[in-house]
Amino acid sequence: MEVDLIFKIAAVGILVAVLNILLQRSGRDDQALMTTIVALVVVLMIVVQKISELFELIKRLFDL
């Protein structure tokens, strides 16, 4: 597993946490929720791409 991937996901998490706190304190709860949902979708897309690469590697490894 690439350490770079873990750092990317952690960076997104930290950025979203800070934005979420700032937006909630300014009274924009709806925008804070949307920011969290968008970040979740972005992280899921990254993870799905890596899982797809893993399946391709397994297919090549076993000649399927």
MOPAC internal coordinates of N, CA, C and O (Angstrom, degrees):
PM7 1SCF
backbone

  N    0.0000 0     0.00 0     0.00 0    0    0    0
  C    1.4452 1     0.00 0     0.00 0    1    0    0
  C    1.5278 1   108.71 1     0.00 0    2    1    0
  O    1.2310 1   121.56 1   -39.84 1    3    2    1
  N    1.2806 1   114.62 1   140.16 1    3    2    1
  C    1.4513 1   119.80 1  -179.16 1    5    3    2
  C    1.5246 1   110.24 1   -80.35 1    6    5    3
  O    1.2310 1   120.84 1   -46.53 1    7    6    5
  N    1.3138 1   116.00 1   133.47 1    7    6    5
  C    1.4546 1   120.58 1   176.94 1    9    7    6
  C    1.5230 1   109.71 1   -70.17 1   10    9    7
  O    1.2310 1   120.94 1   152.16 1   11   10    9
  N    1.3232 1   115.82 1   -27.84 1   11   10    9
  C    1.4584 1   121.59 1   178.95 1   13   11   10
  C    1.5293 1   111.23 1   -58.32 1   14   13   11
  O    1.2310 1   120.57 1   140.88 1   15   14   13
  N    1.3126 1   116.51 1   -39.12 1   15   14   13
  C    1.4634 1   121.61 1   179.64 1   17   15   14
  C    1.5251 1   110.97 1   -62.94 1   18   17   15
  O    1.2310 1   120.64 1   137.74 1   19   18   17
  N    1.3156 1   116.37 1   -42.26 1   19   18   17
  C    1.4661 1   120.44 1   179.37 1   21   19   18
  C    1.5213 1   110.46 1   -64.32 1   22   21   19
  O    1.2310 1   120.41 1   139.60 1   23   22   21
  N    1.3277 1   116.83 1   -40.40 1   23   22   21
  C    1.4608 1   120.10 1   178.52 1   25   23   22
  C    1.5251 1   112.16 1   -65.76 1   26   25   23
  O    1.2310 1   120.26 1   142.21 1   27   26   25
  N    1.3314 1   117.12 1   -37.79 1   27   26   25
  C    1.4648 1   120.13 1   177.58 1   29   27   26
  C    1.5185 1   111.27 1   -62.44 1   30   29   27
  O    1.2310 1   120.81 1   133.16 1   31   30   29
  N    1.3229 1   116.05 1   -46.84 1   31   30   29
  C    1.4639 1   120.41 1  -178.80 1   33   31   30
  C    1.5324 1   110.08 1   -65.65 1   34   33   31
  O    1.2310 1   120.37 1   139.85 1   35   34   33
  N    1.3225 1   116.90 1   -40.15 1   35   34   33
  C    1.4647 1   120.22 1   178.20 1   37   35   34
  C    1.5271 1   111.03 1   -64.66 1   38   37   35
  O    1.2310 1   120.28 1   140.01 1   39   38   37
  N    1.3261 1   117.07 1   -39.99 1   39   38   37
  C    1.4732 1   120.39 1   179.21 1   41   39   38
  C    1.5181 1   110.96 1   -63.66 1   42   41   39
  O    1.2310 1   120.55 1   137.59 1   43   42   41
  N    1.3218 1   116.55 1   -42.41 1   43   42   41
  C    1.4652 1   119.89 1   177.55 1   45   43   42
  C    1.5239 1   109.78 1   -62.68 1   46   45   43
  O    1.2310 1   120.28 1   137.71 1   47   46   45
  N    1.3253 1   117.07 1   -42.29 1   47   46   45
  C    1.4609 1   120.47 1   179.59 1   49   47   46
  C    1.5143 1   112.91 1   -62.38 1   50   49   47
  O    1.2310 1   120.53 1   135.61 1   51   50   49
  N    1.3164 1   116.60 1   -44.39 1   51   50   49
  C    1.4680 1   120.41 1   179.86 1   53   51   50
  C    1.5213 1   110.94 1   -65.48 1   54   53   51
  O    1.2310 1   120.57 1   135.66 1   55   54   53
  N    1.3226 1   116.52 1   -44.34 1   55   54   53
  C    1.4649 1   120.56 1   179.40 1   57   55   54
  C    1.5246 1   111.29 1   -61.45 1   58   57   55
  O    1.2310 1   120.48 1   136.55 1   59   58   57
  N    1.3120 1   116.68 1   -43.45 1   59   58   57
  C    1.4645 1   120.45 1  -179.64 1   61   59   58
  C    1.5201 1   110.80 1   -67.81 1   62   61   59
  O    1.2310 1   120.05 1   142.61 1   63   62   61
  N    1.3238 1   117.51 1   -37.39 1   63   62   61
  C    1.4604 1   119.84 1   178.42 1   65   63   62
  C    1.5288 1   111.27 1   -62.42 1   66   65   63
  O    1.2310 1   120.75 1   136.53 1   67   66   65
  N    1.3175 1   116.17 1   -43.47 1   67   66   65
  C    1.4685 1   119.99 1   179.28 1   69   67   66
  C    1.5276 1   110.55 1   -66.15 1   70   69   67
  O    1.2310 1   120.66 1   134.28 1   71   70   69
  N    1.3464 1   116.34 1   -45.72 1   71   70   69
  C    1.4672 1   118.99 1   178.73 1   73   71   70
  C    1.5196 1   111.44 1   -62.39 1   74   73   71
  O    1.2310 1   120.57 1   140.56 1   75   74   73
  N    1.3169 1   116.51 1   -39.44 1   75   74   73
  C    1.4554 1   120.66 1   179.91 1   77   75   74
  C    1.5225 1   111.36 1   -62.25 1   78   77   75
  O    1.2310 1   120.33 1   136.20 1   79   78   77
  N    1.3242 1   116.97 1   -43.80 1   79   78   77
  C    1.4659 1   120.58 1   179.13 1   81   79   78
  C    1.5226 1   110.76 1   -64.20 1   82   81   79
  O    1.2310 1   120.83 1   135.31 1   83   82   81
  N    1.3388 1   116.02 1   -44.69 1   83   82   81
  C    1.4702 1   119.33 1  -179.61 1   85   83   82
  C    1.5258 1   111.93 1   -63.24 1   86   85   83
  O    1.2310 1   120.50 1   137.03 1   87   86   85
  N    1.3219 1   116.65 1   -42.97 1   87   86   85
  C    1.4633 1   119.82 1  -179.05 1   89   87   86
  C    1.5233 1   111.71 1   -68.93 1   90   89   87
  O    1.2310 1   119.91 1   141.43 1   91   90   89
  N    1.3100 1   117.78 1   -38.57 1   91   90   89
  C    1.4598 1   119.57 1   179.48 1   93   91   90
  C    1.5192 1   111.86 1   -67.87 1   94   93   91
  O    1.2310 1   120.39 1   142.59 1   95   94   93
  N    1.3122 1   116.86 1   -37.41 1   95   94   93
  C    1.4749 1   119.42 1   179.63 1   97   95   94
  C    1.5220 1   112.30 1   -71.31 1   98   97   95
  O    1.2310 1   120.55 1   156.34 1   99   98   97
  N    1.3365 1   116.56 1   -23.66 1   99   98   97
  C    1.4624 1   118.67 1   177.56 1  101   99   98
  C    1.5276 1   111.54 1   -90.97 1  102  101   99
  O    1.2310 1   120.48 1  -175.74 1  103  102  101
  N    1.3382 1   116.68 1     4.26 1  103  102  101
  C    1.4605 1   120.17 1   175.22 1  105  103  102
  C    1.5117 1   114.45 1    86.33 1  106  105  103
  O    1.2310 1   119.58 1  -164.17 1  107  106  105
  N    1.2989 1   118.41 1    15.83 1  107  106  105
  C    1.4677 1   122.13 1  -179.54 1  109  107  106
  C    1.5309 1   109.79 1  -107.31 1  110  109  107
  O    1.2310 1   121.06 1  -114.26 1  111  110  109
  N    1.3112 1   115.57 1    65.74 1  111  110  109
  C    1.4571 1   120.65 1  -176.22 1  113  111  110
  C    1.5260 1   112.17 1   -64.47 1  114  113  111
  O    1.2310 1   120.04 1   143.95 1  115  114  113
  N    1.3232 1   117.53 1   -36.05 1  115  114  113
  C    1.4686 1   120.75 1  -179.63 1  117  115  114
  C    1.5322 1   111.03 1   -63.83 1  118  117  115
  O    1.2310 1   120.80 1   136.35 1  119  118  117
  N    1.3222 1   116.08 1   -43.65 1  119  118  117
  C    1.4632 1   119.57 1   179.10 1  121  119  118
  C    1.5267 1   111.20 1   -68.21 1  122  121  119
  O    1.2310 1   120.06 1   146.75 1  123  122  121
  N    1.3211 1   117.50 1   -33.25 1  123  122  121
  C    1.4684 1   120.81 1   177.27 1  125  123  122
  C    1.5244 1   109.90 1   -64.97 1  126  125  123
  O    1.2310 1   120.53 1   137.96 1  127  126  125
  N    1.3151 1   116.58 1   -42.04 1  127  126  125
  C    1.4584 1   120.48 1   178.13 1  129  127  126
  C    1.5251 1   111.16 1   -64.87 1  130  129  127
  O    1.2310 1   120.21 1   136.94 1  131  130  129
  N    1.3237 1   117.20 1   -43.06 1  131  130  129
  C    1.4682 1   120.73 1   179.29 1  133  131  130
  C    1.5325 1   110.70 1   -64.29 1  134  133  131
  O    1.2310 1   120.13 1   142.15 1  135  134  133
  N    1.3085 1   117.35 1   -37.85 1  135  134  133
  C    1.4696 1   120.83 1   177.16 1  137  135  134
  C    1.5249 1   110.53 1   -62.12 1  138  137  135
  O    1.2310 1   120.74 1   138.05 1  139  138  137
  N    1.3155 1   116.19 1   -41.95 1  139  138  137
  C    1.4619 1   120.49 1   178.73 1  141  139  138
  C    1.5214 1   111.41 1   -64.90 1  142  141  139
  O    1.2310 1   120.38 1   137.38 1  143  142  141
  N    1.3180 1   116.89 1   -42.62 1  143  142  141
  C    1.4677 1   120.94 1  -179.76 1  145  143  142
  C    1.5220 1   110.80 1   -65.34 1  146  145  143
  O    1.2310 1   120.08 1   137.26 1  147  146  145
  N    1.3193 1   117.45 1   -42.74 1  147  146  145
  C    1.4672 1   120.81 1   179.14 1  149  147  146
  C    1.5312 1   110.50 1   -63.21 1  150  149  147
  O    1.2310 1   120.42 1   137.82 1  151  150  149
  N    1.3208 1   116.80 1   -42.18 1  151  150  149
  C    1.4647 1   119.94 1   178.66 1  153  151  150
  C    1.5275 1   111.09 1   -63.89 1  154  153  151
  O    1.2310 1   120.38 1   141.44 1  155  154  153
  N    1.3186 1   116.88 1   -38.56 1  155  154  153
  C    1.4564 1   120.65 1   177.55 1  157  155  154
  C    1.5244 1   110.91 1   -62.76 1  158  157  155
  O    1.2310 1   120.40 1   137.93 1  159  158  157
  N    1.3226 1   116.85 1   -42.07 1  159  158  157
  C    1.4629 1   121.06 1   178.43 1  161  159  158
  C    1.5344 1   110.64 1   -64.29 1  162  161  159
  O    1.2310 1   120.33 1   138.16 1  163  162  161
  N    1.3167 1   116.98 1   -41.84 1  163  162  161
  C    1.4641 1   120.56 1   179.73 1  165  163  162
  C    1.5247 1   110.87 1   -62.78 1  166  165  163
  O    1.2310 1   120.37 1   134.50 1  167  166  165
  N    1.3186 1   116.91 1   -45.50 1  167  166  165
  C    1.4693 1   120.50 1   179.81 1  169  167  166
  C    1.5297 1   109.87 1   -65.33 1  170  169  167
  O    1.2310 1   119.93 1   139.17 1  171  170  169
  N    1.3202 1   117.74 1   -40.83 1  171  170  169
  C    1.4652 1   120.20 1   178.19 1  173  171  170
  C    1.5221 1   111.51 1   -62.91 1  174  173  171
  O    1.2310 1   119.93 1   142.41 1  175  174  173
  N    1.3199 1   117.75 1   -37.59 1  175  174  173
  C    1.4613 1   120.76 1   177.73 1  177  175  174
  C    1.5271 1   110.47 1   -64.08 1  178  177  175
  O    1.2310 1   120.26 1   138.63 1  179  178  177
  N    1.3148 1   117.11 1   -41.37 1  179  178  177
  C    1.4593 1   120.70 1   178.31 1  181  179  178
  C    1.5199 1   110.23 1   -62.91 1  182  181  179
  O    1.2310 1   120.32 1   135.22 1  183  182  181
  N    1.3286 1   116.99 1   -44.78 1  183  182  181
  C    1.4623 1   121.46 1  -178.44 1  185  183  182
  C    1.5297 1   110.80 1   -66.16 1  186  185  183
  O    1.2310 1   120.18 1   139.28 1  187  186  185
  N    1.3344 1   117.26 1   -40.72 1  187  186  185
  C    1.4646 1   120.56 1   179.51 1  189  187  186
  C    1.5236 1   110.81 1   -64.06 1  190  189  187
  O    1.2310 1   119.99 1   141.85 1  191  190  189
  N    1.3256 1   117.62 1   -38.15 1  191  190  189
  C    1.4628 1   120.22 1   176.78 1  193  191  190
  C    1.5241 1   110.93 1   -62.84 1  194  193  191
  O    1.2310 1   120.34 1   138.03 1  195  194  193
  N    1.3156 1   116.96 1   -41.97 1  195  194  193
  C    1.4696 1   120.18 1   179.77 1  197  195  194
  C    1.5276 1   110.83 1   -67.72 1  198  197  195
  O    1.2310 1   119.72 1   142.60 1  199  198  197
  N    1.3233 1   118.14 1   -37.40 1  199  198  197
  C    1.4656 1   121.17 1   176.88 1  201  199  198
  C    1.5221 1   110.17 1   -65.81 1  202  201  199
  O    1.2310 1   120.46 1   141.20 1  203  202  201
  N    1.3185 1   116.72 1   -38.80 1  203  202  201
  C    1.4631 1   120.58 1   176.95 1  205  203  202
  C    1.5262 1   110.76 1   -62.38 1  206  205  203
  O    1.2310 1   120.63 1   137.88 1  207  206  205
  N    1.3212 1   116.41 1   -42.12 1  207  206  205
  C    1.4692 1   120.13 1   176.84 1  209  207  206
  C    1.5269 1   110.76 1   -62.79 1  210  209  207
  O    1.2310 1   120.39 1   141.96 1  211  210  209
  N    1.3208 1   116.85 1   -38.04 1  211  210  209
  C    1.4637 1   120.87 1   178.35 1  213  211  210
  C    1.5264 1   110.86 1   -63.44 1  214  213  211
  O    1.2310 1   119.86 1   135.53 1  215  214  213
  N    1.3316 1   117.87 1   -44.47 1  215  214  213
  C    1.4615 1   120.90 1   178.99 1  217  215  214
  C    1.5240 1   111.52 1   -64.68 1  218  217  215
  O    1.2310 1   120.04 1   141.98 1  219  218  217
  N    1.3168 1   117.53 1   -38.02 1  219  218  217
  C    1.4645 1   120.48 1   177.12 1  221  219  218
  C    1.5317 1   110.21 1   -64.05 1  222  221  219
  O    1.2310 1   120.46 1   139.52 1  223  222  221
  N    1.3195 1   116.73 1   -40.48 1  223  222  221
  C    1.4622 1   120.99 1   177.77 1  225  223  222
  C    1.5290 1   110.81 1   -63.13 1  226  225  223
  O    1.2310 1   120.17 1   137.37 1  227  226  225
  N    1.3099 1   117.27 1   -42.63 1  227  226  225
  C    1.4634 1   121.28 1   178.86 1  229  227  226
  C    1.5239 1   110.75 1   -65.17 1  230  229  227
  O    1.2310 1   120.39 1   139.58 1  231  230  229
  N    1.3306 1   116.86 1   -40.42 1  231  230  229
  C    1.4647 1   119.65 1   177.82 1  233  231  230
  C    1.5198 1   111.27 1   -62.75 1  234  233  231
  O    1.2310 1   120.59 1   137.36 1  235  234  233
  N    1.3301 1   116.47 1   -42.64 1  235  234  233
  C    1.4732 1   119.50 1   178.58 1  237  235  234
  C    1.5182 1   111.42 1   -68.08 1  238  237  235
  O    1.2310 1   120.64 1   143.57 1  239  238  237
  N    1.3273 1   116.39 1   -36.43 1  239  238  237
  C    1.4584 1   120.53 1  -178.26 1  241  239  238
  C    1.5210 1   112.09 1   -65.08 1  242  241  239
  O    1.2310 1   120.15 1   139.44 1  243  242  241
  N    1.3193 1   117.32 1   -40.56 1  243  242  241
  C    1.4599 1   121.38 1  -178.34 1  245  243  242
  C    1.5230 1   112.95 1   -99.69 1  246  245  243
  O    1.2310 1   119.81 1  -171.99 1  247  246  245
  N    1.3119 1   117.97 1     8.01 1  247  246  245
  C    1.4649 1   123.58 1   179.81 1  249  247  246
  C    1.5284 1   112.15 1    52.73 1  250  249  247
  O    1.2310 1   120.61 1  -130.30 1  251  250  249
  N    1.3098 1   116.43 1    49.70 1  251  250  249
  C    1.4661 1   120.74 1   179.32 1  253  251  250
  C    1.5121 1   110.87 1   -90.76 1  254  253  251
  O    1.2310 1   120.10 1   180.00 1  255  254  253

